Amino acid sequence: NLLRLAGKGKILDVACGQGFLAHEFARAGANVTGVDISPELIAIARKKYSDGAFLVAPAEHLPFPGAQFDVVLLVLALQNIEHADAALKECARVLRPDGRLLLVINHPAFRIPKASEWGWDEPRRVQYRRLDRYLSESREEIAMNPSVEKPIITYSFHRPLQWYVKALRAAGLHITALEEWISPKISDSGPRAPAENMARKEFPLFLFLECTKTSHG
């Protein structure tokens, strides 16, 4: 989906992790730079992929002059950034006029850390999505590898949709496209499989926003 939506040009992949996405865009013909706050992940990206430039930097302090990139990618990372508003302003700063930020987040209306889950209605034979809260912002500690003795801990921040609209506007970005993406997982066996697959088609777990830099941003 992102390859289809981004096109080519000069691309910055913010919070690029091990560099897989940056590599895929480079293979498609883009000029790609990846940044991540983790030196360990950037070291992996540099070792695995030679078709992109990889730098250590936080999303809130990008090491580039303004108006450098045609497209900025921020994929499944903003919900783990505490100062997300600052990160969005930095993304806007390094975009050229009419450049685009492609933002993918866990859908804030249906995926709320430790406050949303699947449920099963036995009488109706329906799988439903349960939400315990939505409008309140929250910060939750998440164990990345809970099965080990000393798991790696990260934090996930929930913000309602209105927060994103306001923060994007404050950054000089306006939403020019929106898509809601469903989970690719499929249940192929078990008595609940049809209901599980139906629920996955009805409740999008990912939200894509294309945000364009205003001419005066």
N, C-alpha and C positions, 0 to 999 in steps of 0.2 A: 504493500500500500504506500509506504513512504517513498519508495523509488518512483512510483507512479506520480506522486504528488509533488515531489521536490524538483524533479528535472535535473539539469546539470548546473554549471557555473561554479562559483567559489563558495564552498560550504564549510561551516563551522559546526562540529558535533560537540556540544557541551555536555559534560558528564558522560564521556564516551566509553568509560569502563575499559574493557580489554580490546576495544577497537573494531569489533566485528562490523558494526553498522557503518562506521567510517570506511572500512575496507570495501564493503558492498557498493557504496556510492562511488568510490574511486574506480572500482571495476567497471561501473556504468559510465565512466568518463568525466566525473566531476573532479575538481581540485579541492581536496578535503584536508582540513586540519581538525584534529581531535584534542580536547582538553579534559582533564579530570583532576580532582583534588587528591587522588590517591597515587603516590609515586609507584607503589607496587603494581597497580593496574596499568599505568602508563608504560612501565618497564615491560610488561607482558605484551602490550600493544606494539611497542617498538620491535620486540623480538619476533612476533608473529607476522607483522605486516610491514612491508617496505614501501607501500604505495600511498602513504599518507604521513603527514607530520604530526607528532604527538607531543604535547606539552603538559606539564603539571601546573594546574591553576584552578582556583575555586570559581564557581559560576558567578559569584558576586564581585569578582575582581579579575576580569578577563585581560590578558596581557597584550592587547592590540589597540592601535589607534582607532578612532571612530570611522564609521562608514567603510568597512573593509570587505564585508561579505554580502553575497546575494541571498543566501539562505542560512539560517541558524536552526539547528535541530536540538531539541530538548526532550528526550524520549524517556518516559518512565523514570524521571529523576526529580522533577520539581517537588513532588510530594515528600521527598526526603531532604529537602533544603529548608533550613529554618528561616532564613531571610529570603524568602522566595520573591518578594517584591523587588529587592535589590538585584536579584538574578535576572528578573525580567527587564529591568532598566538597563542592565549591562548588555543583554541580548539585543535590545533595541539600539543601544549606542553603537554597537559594532556593525549593525546592518546599514547597507546603503539605502538612500531614499527609495521607497517602494519595495525594499527588500522584505523577505518573509521569515517569520518565526514559525516553525512547525513544531507544535507542542502536543505531546501525548502524555496523558496522565491516567491513573486509575480513576474511573468514573466517580466523581464525588457524590453523586446521587445514589449510587448503588454499592460502592466499596468504601466503607468507613472503617478504619482500623479499630478492631475489637468492639465494633458496634454494628456490624452487619454480618449476615450469614444466610446460608440456605436452610430452609425448613421444609418439613414434609407434612402435608395434610392428608392423613390416612383416609378419612371418610370420603373426601373428594378425589383422592388419588392425584393430588396436585403438588408439585414442588413450588415453593414460593420464596421470595426474597424478604428477609426480615431486617428492618432498620430500627435501631434503638434510639438514634438521634441523627440529626442532619445539620441544622443551622449553626450549632455551636462549633467553633474551631477547637481542635484537640491535637495533642502531641502524645504519641504512644511509643513505648520502647518495644522493638521487634528483634527477636533472636533470629539471625540469618541461618544458623545451623543448630537448631535446638537439641539435636540428638547427641551432641558432644558435651564434654564436661564443662568447658569454658567457651560457650558460643560467642560468635561475633555479634555485637549489638549495634543496631542502627535505630534511627527514629523515623517515624512516619507521621506526617502532619496532615490532618484533614481540614479542608477549607471548603465552604459551600460555593456553588456556582457564582453567586453574586460577587464573592471575593475575587475570583479570577477576572471577571469582566471589569471590575473597578481597578484592579492592579494593572491589567493590560492597558486600559485607557490612560492611567497615570504614567505608564511607561512610554506613551506615544505610539501605541499599537492599537489597531482596530481589527476585530474579528471579521474575516472575509470568507471563511468556510468552516463548517462544523460537521463532523461525522461521529457516529457512535458505533463502536466496534464490539462485536460479541466475542466470547471465548471460543477458541478453535477446538476445544476439547469435545469429544463425542463419546457418549455411553453406548456401547454396542451389545451389552448383555445385561441381564438382571431385570426383575419385574418393574423397576422404576425408570428404566432407560428411556422410554418414550416421554415421560413427564420431565425427566432431567434435561433431555435434548430440547424440548419445547421451552423450558424455562431459560436455557442458555440463549435461545433465539430471541426471547422477549426482553431479557434484562442485559443491556450492554454493560460490560465491565470495564471498557476503556473509552476514553473521550479524546478525539483528535480535534485540534483547533489550528487553523491557519490564520496567522495574525500578521497584518501588513503594516509596515512602518509608515506613518503619516508623513507627508512631504515636509512638514515643519517639525517632525520629531527628531 
